[in-house]
């Protein structure tokens, strides 16, 4: 039930008070000075009136905050809409789009899916030797070395990042009896196309380390260094083969030089490493807003459904699967899977309905992975002294001139909201903007007490 009927509720409350305050004795012609609360008095159930007033105040607060700018908002509780502004109008969403990518990959693969990354050879090891190993990429976005773990460990917002240790694969190769690989390790990233960056992305996304080169075989997110500035590699498959080569040499294996080559048909499996379950990978993706994971998830969607490991195929799968789940997608269009592209378009309605999927077991990661105000992920350093600390969970989005938020507020009732705004503001200004919107929603039902709204009966004037 929409809270746009707040005034009607108040009118009903007045009528209830009028009839409720009439005592039984008055109905029988007798007088009485006993002023107990009658059975049908609104005082016995005042919360709807408080909420109606609170909804009016929230709508007014959001209207004032949003002004005449390009924005949408949709705020609800368990009973219905509290406040809204153009929820069906599409805007550039930035990283709030990751929620849709997460929902689609969970829908297609399920939360228990694990990436299986293999090394293969022409034949099984003979006397400890294989002529050559092919390191075949599965699209796992979490393959990592200790250097990567050390880098993210120093970033509070990235704490808890879920990874697949590459060392586990090196150990498995040694456990398979391999001691000599004269032809070296070849990286095979043929599962996806080799477009490393979308042509519509700003080049600063690459140079500033916001996203590494895309590929089905990627280790350490495609960066060879992280400090003082991230250094992206030219060929992520060769870099991955090189990292595995170094780990094998450290374990006493003689290995030739690494390279880039597709594995031959009929090659046999020598060893493999599995990722953590998709539930955990998706949770990490949302919490830290991992751009590379969003793009690799999207290409995997293309492979799984359309048999084509491209961004375009994957974004179409995302739209198709969410539409099949009943998500309203009028006006929605996707160019990538991370939200980096300014050509993406989303509505507050689509974001709110996608967030709603998190109540279902298959999509639990949509809620479990949200960053937490003052505690985890992209919100770890925000809301430190705010009442929202620890009770606001959400997915943020930020670009120059773009801000967004889709979130849950756990204050004893089911508060949810989606917010997008585009305009002339910096990323920092956009962050402050979305925080003010979140604070306004978090104050609901900022309203007078029930006693103030529905006073107790008073004695009649003599």
URTA-V577267 format. One record per residue. N is the residue number from 1. RES is the residue in one small letter. PSI is psi in radians with two decimals (999 if undefined). Layout:
n;res;psi
N;RES;PSI
N;RES;PSI
This chain:
n;res;psi
1;x;2.21
2;x;2.56
3;x;0.15
4;x;-0.22
5;x;0.39
6;x;-0.75
7;x;-0.67
8;x;-0.68
9;x;-0.74
10;x;-0.66
11;x;-0.74
12;x;-0.67
13;x;-0.71
14;x;-0.75
15;x;-0.76
16;x;-0.74
17;x;-0.75
18;x;-0.87
19;x;-0.59
20;x;-0.55
21;x;-0.17
22;x;2.17
23;x;2.81
24;x;-0.65
25;x;-0.60
26;x;-0.66
27;x;-0.47
28;x;0.10
29;x;0.05
30;x;2.73
31;x;2.71
32;x;2.55
33;x;0.03
34;x;2.19
35;x;0.93
36;x;2.77
37;x;2.08
38;x;2.83
39;x;-0.71
40;x;0.30
41;x;2.45
42;x;-0.30
43;x;-0.39
44;x;-0.33
45;x;1.23
46;x;-0.23
47;x;-0.69
48;x;-0.62
49;x;-0.76
50;x;-0.78
51;x;-0.64
52;x;-0.75
53;x;-0.72
54;x;-0.69
55;x;-0.70
56;x;-0.74
57;x;-0.68
58;x;-0.78
59;x;-0.76
60;x;-0.71
61;x;-0.74
62;x;-0.68
63;x;-0.73
64;x;-0.72
65;x;-0.75
66;x;-0.52
67;x;-2.44
68;x;0.24
69;x;3.04
70;x;1.81
71;x;2.84
72;x;2.70
73;x;2.57
74;x;2.02
75;x;2.33
76;x;2.83
77;x;-2.98
78;x;-0.34
79;x;-0.28
80;x;-2.80
81;x;2.28
82;x;-0.76
83;x;2.65
84;x;2.73
85;x;1.97
86;x;0.87
87;x;-0.35
88;x;0.07
89;x;2.37
90;x;2.44
91;x;2.86
92;x;2.21
93;x;-0.21
94;x;-2.47
95;x;-0.08
96;x;-0.40
97;x;-0.44
98;x;-0.47
99;x;-0.67
100;x;-0.73
101;x;-0.74
102;x;-0.77
103;x;-0.70
104;x;-0.77
105;x;-0.62
106;x;-0.66
107;x;-0.75
108;x;-0.78
109;x;-0.42
110;x;2.66
111;x;-0.31
112;x;-0.07
113;x;2.49
114;x;2.35
115;x;2.44
116;x;1.85
117;x;2.15
118;x;2.73
119;x;2.38
120;x;2.86
121;x;2.95
122;x;-0.48
123;x;2.86
124;x;2.74
125;x;2.39
126;x;2.07
127;x;0.65
128;x;0.07
129;x;2.41
130;x;2.43
131;x;-0.71
132;x;2.60
133;x;2.44
134;x;2.18
135;x;1.80
136;x;2.04
137;x;2.37
138;x;-0.06
139;x;0.03
140;x;2.05
141;x;-0.09
142;x;0.06
143;x;2.17
144;x;2.66
145;x;3.03
146;x;-0.53
147;x;-0.71
148;x;-0.78
149;x;-0.67
150;x;-0.66
151;x;-0.82
152;x;-0.43
153;x;-0.36
154;x;-0.02
155;x;1.99
156;x;-0.65
157;x;-0.43
158;x;0.04
159;x;2.33
160;x;0.11
161;x;2.29
162;x;2.28
163;x;2.92
164;x;1.83
165;x;2.16
166;x;-0.48
167;x;-0.53
168;x;-0.61
169;x;-0.73
170;x;-0.74
171;x;-0.69
172;x;-0.62
173;x;-0.78
174;x;-0.72
175;x;-0.43
176;x;-0.01
177;x;0.18
178;x;2.21
179;x;-0.20
180;x;2.18
181;x;1.36
182;x;-0.56
183;x;0.01
184;x;-3.14
185;x;2.21
186;x;2.26
187;x;2.29
188;x;1.88
189;x;0.58
190;x;-0.12
191;x;-0.64
192;x;2.96
193;x;2.98
194;x;0.46
195;x;1.94
196;x;-0.59
197;x;2.50
198;x;2.40
199;x;-0.34
200;x;-0.05
201;x;2.61
202;x;2.46
203;x;-0.40
204;x;-0.38
205;x;-0.64
206;x;-0.88
207;x;-0.49
208;x;-0.02
209;x;0.36
210;x;-0.43
211;x;2.40
212;x;3.11
213;x;2.38
214;x;2.51
215;x;2.73
216;x;-0.32
217;x;1.75
218;x;2.21
219;x;2.44
220;x;0.60
221;x;0.29
222;x;0.39
223;x;2.35
224;x;-0.27
225;x;2.77
226;x;-0.41
227;x;2.52
228;x;-0.18
229;x;2.44
230;x;2.43
231;x;1.85
232;x;2.56
233;x;2.82
234;x;-0.71
235;x;1.76
236;x;-0.49
237;x;-0.74
238;x;-0.73
239;x;-0.75
240;x;-0.76
241;x;-0.66
242;x;-0.74
243;x;-0.70
244;x;-0.67
245;x;-0.79
246;x;-0.68
247;x;-0.67
248;x;-0.74
249;x;-0.68
250;x;-0.33
251;x;0.22
252;x;0.16
253;x;2.35
254;x;2.11
255;x;2.34
256;x;-3.01
257;x;2.50
258;x;2.84
259;x;-2.94
260;x;2.05
261;x;2.51
262;x;2.38
263;x;2.53
264;x;2.67
265;x;2.45
266;x;0.07
267;x;2.61
268;x;2.58
269;x;2.30
270;x;-0.75
271;x;2.92
272;x;2.91
273;x;2.41
274;x;2.56
275;x;2.91
276;x;2.89
277;x;2.68
278;x;-0.59
279;x;-0.79
280;x;-0.68
281;x;-0.74
282;x;-0.70
283;x;-0.78
284;x;-0.73
285;x;-0.78
286;x;-0.75
287;x;-0.81
288;x;-0.03
289;x;1.07
290;x;1.84
291;x;-0.72
292;x;-0.78
293;x;-0.70
294;x;-0.67
295;x;-0.66
296;x;-0.66
297;x;-0.74
298;x;-0.76
299;x;-0.56
300;x;-0.63
301;x;-0.71
302;x;-0.74
303;x;-0.82
304;x;-0.66
305;x;-0.78
306;x;-0.02
307;x;0.60
308;x;1.99
309;x;1.05
310;x;2.79
311;x;-0.75
312;x;-0.75
313;x;-0.71
314;x;-0.71
315;x;-0.59
316;x;-0.68
317;x;-0.75
318;x;-0.86
319;x;-0.77
320;x;-0.76
321;x;-0.68
322;x;-0.66
323;x;-0.70
324;x;-0.44
325;x;0.03
326;x;0.21
327;x;2.20
328;x;2.10
329;x;0.34
330;x;2.23
331;x;-0.10
332;x;2.36
333;x;2.50
334;x;2.31
335;x;-0.57
336;x;-3.00
337;x;-0.06
338;x;-0.37
339;x;0.07
340;x;-0.54
341;x;2.33
342;x;-0.10
343;x;-0.15
344;x;2.57
345;x;2.27
346;x;2.75
347;x;2.75
348;x;-0.58
349;x;-0.83
350;x;-0.71
351;x;-0.79
352;x;-0.77
353;x;-0.57
354;x;-0.74
355;x;-0.64
356;x;-0.49
357;x;-0.41
358;x;-0.25
359;x;-0.27
360;x;2.46
361;x;-0.70
362;x;-0.51
363;x;0.34
364;x;-0.51
365;x;-0.40
366;x;-0.55
367;x;-0.73
368;x;-0.52
369;x;-0.06
370;x;2.49
371;x;2.66
372;x;2.25
373;x;2.16
374;x;0.04
375;x;-0.72
376;x;2.56
377;x;-2.61
378;x;-0.23
379;x;0.13
380;x;-0.59
381;x;0.32
382;x;2.79
383;x;0.52
384;x;-0.79
385;x;0.18
386;x;2.64
387;x;-0.28
388;x;-0.15
389;x;2.09
390;x;-0.20
391;x;-0.23
392;x;2.18
393;x;2.24
394;x;3.03
395;x;2.11
396;x;2.91
397;x;2.31
398;x;2.23
399;x;2.93
400;x;2.15
401;x;0.16
402;x;2.29
403;x;2.64
404;x;2.82
405;x;2.30
406;x;2.17
407;x;2.86
408;x;2.50
409;x;1.99
410;x;1.49
411;x;0.56
412;x;-0.01
413;x;2.92
414;x;1.38
415;x;2.27
416;x;2.60
417;x;2.70
418;x;2.42
419;x;2.34
420;x;2.50
421;x;2.43
422;x;2.44
423;x;-2.84
424;x;1.37
425;x;2.76
426;x;3.01
427;x;-0.71
428;x;-0.75
429;x;-0.66
430;x;-0.66
431;x;-0.79
432;x;-0.66
433;x;-0.92
434;x;-0.56
435;x;-0.64
436;x;-0.66
437;x;-0.78
438;x;-0.71
439;x;-0.70
440;x;-0.78
441;x;-0.71
442;x;-0.38
443;x;-0.20
444;x;2.42
445;x;1.04
446;x;1.56
447;x;2.82
448;x;2.78
449;x;2.84
450;x;-0.67
451;x;-0.59
452;x;-0.66
453;x;-0.60
454;x;1.42
455;x;2.75
456;x;2.68
457;x;2.54
458;x;2.66
459;x;2.55
460;x;2.61
461;x;2.24
462;x;999
